[in-house]
Amino acid sequence: MAADTTPPPQFTLSYAQGDWRADFAVDLPDRPGTLADLAEMVAGHSVNVERLFYERGRDPNRVEVRVSCPQARRVGALLDALCAAGMLTPLPDQEDEPLAITDMSGVLSFKVALAHRPGALAALTAHFRDTGANLIHMRYDQADNPEMAEISAATSGAADVSALLRRLTRAGYHYHVLWRGGEDTDMAEVLGLSEVEAFLFKLRSVLPPERMSALEELFGTSQAMRQALKEFRGAAGASGEALAVSEVFANILRLAAMAQATTHDRFTLRLCGPVRLSERVALYMLTCPEGANSYLLAHGEELTFLDTNFGIYFQDVMAWLSRHGFDPARIRAVLATHPDADHAGWTGRLQRVYGARVLMHPESALVFQCEDRTLGRGPLCGINRPFTRLVNRLSDLEAPQHIDPFEPATGQRGGFPVVGKVTLADLELLALESMGGHAAGQVFFLEPSRGFLFSGDYLLDVSSLSPRDRDALSVHKTLLTSTNTDSGVFQVEMGMLKALMR
C-alpha cells in the first residue's frame, strides 16, 4: 500500500487570560458562501473568531484564522470538525480556472462594525452567501481594530451591490463604503482581485470584446499563465529597483496584449524605403501598430528580415507584403539582434513556413528554451523570468527549431568582440557580441565601411523622427530602455556604441 503523503494539519494552541486560542489556516474553494460556511462551523461550536484574514489576490483559497474559547474541548472539537471536512488540507491545483469577476461595477469595498461575540461573523457573512456575493478580501482583527471588519465583495453588477447594501442597512449594520466599482474607478484601490483579473480589467477599455474573450479564455485555462503572472507580481516587490520597473514591465505586457486589437481588419503597416546599403542591397523599414521596427533587406531575388515584430502580426505582414510586390516565398534568412518577443516573434514562423535560416547569437536558443530573457543574470532576473513567459505567450512568439551559426569572423570593434559575420550579396555585416546589459543573447550588426549599425533597442536618433513618432516615443522610449538585464552595463554599452559610431 502506498504511503499517505498528505501533510498533517498545522495549527498552534496557546492559553492566556482564561482563554484557549488556536491559530490555523484553512483552504476553501473560491466561490460564494464558503467563508460563511466556515464562520457558521466556528459559531456552531460556541467558539469566537478573534482574527480572520483572507486576500483572494494573494491566494484564492487560503484563510488565516485565530479563534478563542474558555473551554479547550470546544476548540478541539472545532479543529476535529475542520479536519474531517478537509478544510485543513491544501486544495489541489486547478488547471481550468474560469474568471469569477468580470464586471467591476459589481465590486464593493467597505468597513463594517462587528460585535465581538460568537456567531457575529457567521451572521454577517450569511448575508453575502444568501445574495450570491463572493467575499474576495476580509480582514478582521480584534486586537488591532476592535469590532471593525474590512471587506471586499464581488457581485454580478451594480444592482446587486445596491441590493446588498440595502440588506445590510435593514439588518442594522453600520458600515462605511471605501470603494465602489464604476466607469472611472481606480483598480489599484481594490483588494481581492487576482493577478489575472487586475491585468485584464486594465485592458478592457482598449481591446474589442472578441479579443478580450480570447485573453480571458487563455488565462482561465492555462495554469502556466496564471502562475507566471503571480510570480511576476510577487517579484515586483523583491527590491526597490524591481518595484520601480514593475510598472514598466506591466505596460509592456499590456502593449503585447493590445497588439491583439490591431490584427486582421484593424492591421496597418507603414513601409519606409528603399535605402541603399550597398549597390546590390536595399533596405525597407516596416512599422506595425505595436512593437519594434522590422527591416527587410532586398538583394537580387532574395529577401532577408533583420529583426521581426510580435508573432501575432506574422500573417498580416506576410499578406501585406504579397499585396505590395514582396513575395514572402523569397525570404531566405532572418537575422535577430536579440530574442525578445518584439524582435524575434516571427523567427520560428519564417523558418517553418518558408524554410528561412535563422541567424542569432547562439545563446538565444537557451533564452527561447528557458523563456528567460536574462538567463538568471543581473539584479532583475527574478522579475524578468515570468515577464518573458507572459510577453511571449501574449504576443504569440514562435521560437525557431534551430539557429544557424554566423560565418566565421574574429576581432573586436569599439570594445565589442566580433563573434561572426553575415554576407548578403555585396553587403557584409559583422556580429558584435553585447555585454548583456539589455538581454541575454544579443548582438549588434555593423557594416563598418559605410557605418550602418543595427543596435536592437540601444541607439535612437530622436532628431530623425517625425512629430508623430516623437509623440509616440514619449511612451515607448521608457518601455524600451527600462527592461534591461543590468542598467549599469546597459549605460556603459550605450557609451561604447555612441563612440563607435562617431
C-alpha positions in Angstrom: 0.0 0.0 0.0 1.3 3.4 -1.0 2.2 5.7 1.9 -0.1 8.7 2.5 1.9 11.8 1.6 -0.8 14.3 2.7 0.8 16.8 5.1 -0.7 16.8 8.6 -2.9 19.7 9.6 -0.9 22.6 11.1 -2.2 24.7 14.0 -0.9 26.3 17.1 -2.6 26.2 20.6 -2.0 28.6 23.4 -3.6 29.6 26.7 -3.7 33.2 28.1 -6.0 35.2 30.3 -8.5 32.4 30.8 -9.0 31.5 27.1 -7.7 28.8 24.8 -6.6 30.1 21.4 -6.0 28.2 18.2 -4.2 29.7 15.2 -4.6 27.9 11.9 -5.1 28.2 8.1 -8.0 26.7 6.2 -8.3 26.0 2.5 -11.6 26.8 0.9 -12.9 26.8 -2.7 -13.1 30.2 -4.3 -16.8 30.6 -4.6 -19.7 32.4 -2.8 -20.7 31.1 0.6 -17.5 29.2 1.6 -16.5 31.8 4.2 -20.0 31.9 5.6 -19.9 28.1 6.0 -16.6 28.4 7.8 -18.0 31.1 10.1 -21.1 29.0 10.9 -19.0 26.0 11.8 -17.0 28.1 14.2 -20.1 29.6 15.7 -21.7 26.1 16.0 -19.0 25.1 18.5 -19.6 28.3 20.5 -16.1 29.5 19.6 -15.3 33.1 19.0 -13.3 34.4 16.0 -10.6 36.8 17.1 -8.8 37.2 13.8 -9.6 36.3 10.2 -7.6 37.3 7.1 -8.4 36.4 3.5 -6.8 38.0 0.4 -8.0 36.4 -2.7 -5.5 38.2 -4.9 -2.7 36.7 -2.8 -4.1 33.2 -2.5 -7.7 32.4 -3.7 -8.1 29.5 -1.2 -6.1 30.2 2.0 -7.9 31.8 5.0 -5.9 32.6 8.2 -7.9 32.3 11.4 -7.5 32.7 15.2 -10.3 31.5 17.5 -10.7 31.6 21.3 -12.8 29.9 23.9 -12.6 29.3 27.7 -13.2 25.5 27.1 -10.3 23.6 25.5 -12.7 20.8 24.4 -14.7 23.2 22.2 -11.6 24.4 20.4 -10.5 20.8 20.0 -13.9 19.8 18.7 -13.8 22.6 16.1 -10.4 21.5 14.9 -11.6 17.9 14.6 -14.6 19.1 12.6 -12.5 21.3 10.3 -10.1 18.4 9.7 -12.9 16.0 9.0 -14.3 18.4 6.5 -11.0 18.6 4.7 -10.6 22.3 5.4 -7.1 21.9 7.0 -5.7 20.2 3.9 -4.5 22.2 0.9 -6.7 22.0 -2.2 -5.2 20.6 -5.4 -4.3 23.0 -8.2 -7.0 23.5 -10.8 -5.8 23.6 -14.4 -9.1 25.2 -15.6 -9.9 28.3 -13.5 -12.7 30.5 -15.0 -12.6 34.1 -14.1 -15.0 34.9 -11.3 -15.0 38.7 -11.6 -15.9 40.1 -15.0 -17.8 43.4 -14.1 -16.1 46.0 -11.9 -19.4 47.7 -11.2 -20.2 44.7 -9.1 -17.2 45.1 -6.8 -17.5 46.8 -3.4 -15.1 47.5 -0.5 -16.3 48.8 2.9 -15.7 48.7 6.6 -18.5 47.4 8.9 -18.9 47.4 12.7 -18.9 43.8 14.1 -19.7 42.8 17.7 -17.0 40.7 19.4 -19.1 37.6 20.3 -19.5 34.1 19.0 -21.8 34.0 15.9 -21.4 37.7 14.9 -19.1 36.9 11.9 -21.4 34.0 10.8 -24.4 36.3 10.8 -22.6 38.9 8.7 -21.2 36.5 6.1 -24.5 34.8 5.8 -25.9 38.0 4.1 -23.2 37.6 1.4 -23.8 34.0 0.8 -27.6 34.4 0.6 -27.2 37.2 -2.0 -24.6 35.2 -4.1 -21.9 37.7 -3.3 -18.3 36.4 -3.2 -16.0 37.6 -0.5 -12.7 38.4 -2.1 -11.0 40.2 0.8 -11.6 40.2 4.5 -9.6 41.5 7.4 -10.9 41.2 11.0 -8.5 41.5 14.0 -10.0 42.1 17.4 -6.6 43.1 18.8 -5.7 45.5 16.1 -9.1 47.2 15.3 -11.8 46.1 17.8 -15.3 45.5 16.5 -14.4 46.5 12.9 -14.1 44.3 9.8 -12.8 45.4 6.3 -14.4 43.6 3.5 -14.4 43.4 -0.3 -17.0 41.5 -2.2 -17.8 40.8 -5.8 -21.4 40.6 -7.1 -22.9 40.3 -10.6 -23.3 44.0 -11.1 -24.1 47.4 -9.8 -27.7 46.5 -9.0 -26.6 43.6 -6.8 -24.2 45.9 -4.9 -27.1 48.3 -4.1 -29.3 45.3 -3.0 -26.5 44.0 -0.7 -26.1 47.4 0.9 -29.8 47.8 1.4 -29.9 44.3 3.1 -27.1 45.2 5.4 -28.8 48.5 6.3 -32.1 46.7 7.1 -30.2 44.2 9.3 -28.9 47.1 11.4 -25.2 47.1 10.4 -23.2 50.3 10.5 -20.8 50.5 7.5 -18.6 52.9 5.5 -18.1 52.3 1.8 -14.4 52.6 0.9 -14.6 51.8 -2.8 -17.4 51.1 -5.3 -16.8 50.0 -8.9 -17.8 52.2 -11.8 -16.7 53.6 -15.2 -13.7 55.7 -13.9 -12.7 53.8 -10.8 -9.0 53.1 -10.0 -8.5 49.4 -9.6 -5.3 49.9 -7.6 -7.6 50.6 -4.7 -9.4 47.2 -4.9 -8.3 44.4 -2.6 -9.0 40.8 -3.5 -8.6 40.9 -7.3 -6.5 38.1 -8.7 -3.4 38.9 -10.8 -5.3 37.9 -13.9 -8.4 39.9 -13.2 -6.5 43.1 -12.4 -4.4 42.7 -15.6 -7.4 42.0 -17.8 -9.5 44.8 -16.4 -6.8 47.3 -17.4 -7.1 46.1 -21.0 -10.9 46.0 -21.1 -11.2 49.6 -22.2 -8.8 49.3 -25.2 -9.5 45.8 -26.5 -12.6 44.8 -28.6 -14.9 42.2 -26.9 -13.8 39.3 -29.1 -10.1 39.9 -28.2 -11.0 40.2 -24.5 -12.8 36.8 -24.7 -9.8 35.1 -26.2 -7.5 36.6 -23.5 -9.9 35.6 -20.7 -10.0 32.0 -22.1 -6.2 31.9 -22.3 -5.7 32.9 -18.7 -8.7 30.9 -17.5 -7.5 27.6 -18.9 -3.7 28.0 -18.6 -2.3 27.3 -15.2 1.2 28.3 -16.5 0.0 31.8 -17.5 -1.7 32.3 -14.1 1.4 31.1 -12.3 3.7 33.4 -14.4 1.5 36.4 -13.6 1.5 35.5 -9.9 5.4 35.2 -9.9 5.6 38.5 -11.8 3.5 40.2 -9.2 5.5 38.7 -6.3 8.9 39.5 -7.9 7.9 43.2 -8.4 8.3 43.9 -4.7 11.5 42.0 -4.2 13.6 45.1 -4.3 13.4 48.8 -4.8 14.7 48.5 -8.4 12.3 45.7 -9.2 9.4 47.8 -7.8 10.5 50.7 -10.0 10.5 48.7 -13.2 7.4 46.5 -12.5 5.0 49.1 -13.8 7.1 49.5 -17.0 7.0 45.7 -17.4 3.3 45.7 -16.8 2.9 48.4 -19.5 4.8 46.2 -22.0 2.6 43.3 -21.2 -0.4 45.5 -21.9 1.3 46.6 -25.1 1.7 43.0 -26.2 -1.9 42.2 -25.4 -3.1 45.3 -27.1 -1.4 44.1 -30.3 -4.2 41.6 -30.5 -6.6 44.5 -31.1 -4.6 45.6 -34.2 -4.6 42.5 -36.3 -6.6 41.4 -39.3 -9.1 44.1 -40.4 -7.5 46.5 -37.8 -4.0 45.9 -39.0 -1.9 48.7 -40.6 1.7 48.7 -41.8 3.9 51.7 -42.7 6.8 51.0 -45.1 9.8 53.3 -45.4 12.4 53.0 -48.1 14.2 51.8 -50.1 17.6 52.9 -48.6 20.6 51.7 -50.4 23.0 49.9 -48.0 25.2 48.8 -51.0 25.0 48.6 -54.7 23.0 45.3 -54.5 21.2 45.6 -51.2 18.2 47.8 -50.4 16.7 48.3 -47.0 13.0 48.8 -46.1 11.7 49.6 -42.6 8.4 48.1 -41.6 6.4 49.6 -38.7 3.5 47.6 -37.2 0.9 49.1 -34.9 2.8 48.0 -31.8 6.3 46.7 -31.0 9.7 47.3 -32.6 10.5 48.1 -36.2 11.5 45.4 -38.6 13.8 45.7 -41.6 13.5 43.9 -44.9 16.7 43.7 -47.0 16.2 43.0 -50.7 19.2 41.6 -52.6 18.6 40.2 -56.1 15.8 37.6 -56.0 16.2 37.1 -52.2 14.7 38.8 -49.1 16.2 38.8 -45.6 14.5 40.1 -42.5 16.5 41.8 -39.8 14.5 41.7 -36.5 10.9 40.8 -36.6 7.9 42.1 -34.6 5.4 40.4 -32.3 4.5 36.9 -33.6 0.8 37.9 -33.7 1.4 40.1 -36.7 3.0 37.4 -38.9 0.1 36.6 -41.1 -0.9 40.2 -41.6 2.6 41.3 -42.5 3.0 38.4 -45.0 -0.3 39.2 -46.6 0.6 42.9 -46.8 4.0 42.1 -48.4 2.3 39.8 -51.0 -0.1 42.6 -52.0 2.7 45.1 -52.4 5.1 43.1 -54.6 7.3 41.4 -51.9 6.7 37.7 -52.3 7.3 36.1 -48.8 8.5 32.9 -50.6 11.6 34.8 -51.4 12.6 35.2 -47.7 15.7 33.1 -47.3 17.1 34.3 -44.0 16.1 36.2 -40.8 18.6 37.9 -38.5 17.6 39.0 -35.0 19.6 41.3 -32.7 18.2 39.6 -29.6 15.5 37.0 -28.6 12.9 39.4 -27.1 9.3 38.9 -28.4 9.2 42.2 -30.3 12.4 41.5 -32.2 12.2 37.7 -32.7 8.5 37.0 -32.7 8.3 35.6 -36.3 11.6 33.9 -36.5 10.1 30.4 -35.9 7.3 31.0 -38.4 9.7 32.3 -41.1 11.7 29.2 -40.6 8.7 26.8 -40.6 6.7 28.3 -43.4 9.4 29.5 -45.8 12.4 27.5 -44.8 14.3 30.6 -43.8 17.6 30.3 -42.0 17.6 31.9 -38.6 20.9 33.7 -37.6 21.2 34.8 -34.0 23.6 34.7 -31.1 23.9 31.0 -30.1 22.7 31.8 -26.5 19.3 32.8 -28.0 18.4 29.2 -28.2 18.8 28.8 -24.4 16.7 32.0 -23.9 13.9 30.5 -26.0 14.2 27.2 -24.2 14.2 28.6 -20.7 11.8 31.5 -21.5 14.1 33.8 -19.5 15.5 36.8 -21.3 18.2 37.3 -18.6 19.2 33.6 -18.2 19.2 34.2 -14.4 21.7 37.1 -14.6 21.5 40.6 -13.3 19.7 42.1 -10.3 16.3 41.9 -12.0 16.4 38.2 -13.1 13.5 37.4 -10.7 11.0 39.7 -12.4 12.4 39.1 -15.9 11.7 35.3 -15.9 7.9 35.4 -15.5 7.8 38.6 -17.7 9.4 36.6 -20.5 6.9 33.8 -20.3 4.0 36.2 -20.2 5.0 38.5 -23.1 6.0 35.6 -25.3 2.5 34.0 -24.9 0.6 37.2 -25.1 2.3 38.2 -28.4 2.3 34.7 -29.8 6.1 34.3 -30.2 7.1 31.1 -32.1 10.8 30.3 -31.5 12.9 28.7 -34.2 13.6 25.0 -34.1 17.3 25.6 -34.7 19.6 28.6 -35.0 22.3 28.6 -37.7 25.8 29.9 -36.8 27.3 33.1 -38.2 30.1 32.9 -40.8 33.5 32.8 -39.0 34.9 36.2 -38.1 37.0 37.4 -35.2 38.5 40.6 -33.7 36.8 43.5 -32.0 35.0 46.7 -32.8 34.6 49.5 -30.3 35.4 47.2 -27.4 32.8 44.6 -28.5 34.0 41.1 -29.6 33.3 40.1 -33.2 31.6 36.7 -33.0 30.8 36.2 -36.7 29.5 37.8 -39.8 26.7 37.6 -42.3 27.1 38.1 -46.1 24.2 39.3 -48.2 25.2 39.8 -51.8 27.9 42.5 -51.6 27.0 43.6 -48.0 28.9 42.2 -45.1 27.5 42.7 -41.5 29.7 42.0 -38.5 28.0 40.5 -35.5 29.3 42.2 -32.3 28.6 40.5 -29.0 26.8 42.6 -26.4 27.9 42.6 -22.8 24.4 41.6 -21.8 23.1 44.9 -20.5 19.7 44.7 -22.2 19.1 41.0 -22.7 21.0 37.7 -23.0 21.8 36.5 -26.5 22.2 40.0 -28.0 24.4 41.1 -30.9 24.7 44.3 -32.8 25.0 44.1 -36.6 27.6 46.5 -38.0 28.6 47.4 -41.6 31.9 49.1 -40.8 32.8 50.6 -44.2 29.6 52.5 -44.6 28.8 52.9 -40.9 25.4 51.2 -40.7 24.6 49.8 -37.2 21.5 47.8 -36.1 21.6 48.1 -32.3 18.4 46.5 -31.2 16.9 48.8 -28.5 20.1 50.7 -27.8 20.6 53.7 -30.0 17.9 56.0 -31.4 18.3 59.3 -33.3 15.4 61.3 -31.9 16.1 64.2 -34.3 15.3 62.0 -37.3 11.8 61.2 -36.1 8.6 62.7 -37.4 6.4 64.7 -34.9 4.0 61.7 -34.8 6.8 59.3 -34.0 8.3 61.7 -31.4 5.0 61.8 -29.6 4.8 58.0 -29.6 8.3 57.9 -28.2 7.1 59.6 -25.0 5.6 56.2 -24.2 7.8 53.7 -26.0 11.2 55.2 -25.0 10.6 54.4 -21.4 9.3 50.9 -22.2 12.2 50.0 -24.4 15.0 51.3 -22.2 13.8 50.2 -18.8 13.7 46.4 -19.4 17.4 45.9 -19.0 19.2 42.9 -17.5 21.6 45.3 -15.9 21.0 49.0 -16.3 24.6 49.9 -15.3 26.1 47.6 -18.0 23.5 48.9 -20.5 24.6 52.5 -19.9 28.3 51.5 -20.5 27.3 49.8 -23.7 25.4 52.8 -24.8 28.5 55.0 -24.5 30.6 52.4 -26.3 28.2 52.3 -29.2 28.0 56.1 -29.5 31.8 56.2 -29.6 31.9 53.5 -32.2 29.5 55.5 -34.5 31.3 58.8 -34.2 
